[in-house]
């Protein structure tokens, strides 16, 4: 489980087996870093447990990209 990943610096320390990707970690992650730092979510200091639900959707083959032009 990965809750957060600092994509701006992860490639400097991340190890990746060569059979899992055709590019280096830097090549994979370089386009994922935000243009500016995120403020993140504010969580109270006394929080003992955090639950969240996330959904990942991938368009099918031939579907238009959700990325802006």
Secondary structure, 3 states (H helix, E strand, C coil): CCCCCCCCCHHHCCCCCCCCCCCCHHHHHCCCCCCCCCCCCCCCCCCCCCCCCCCCCCCCCCCCCCCCC
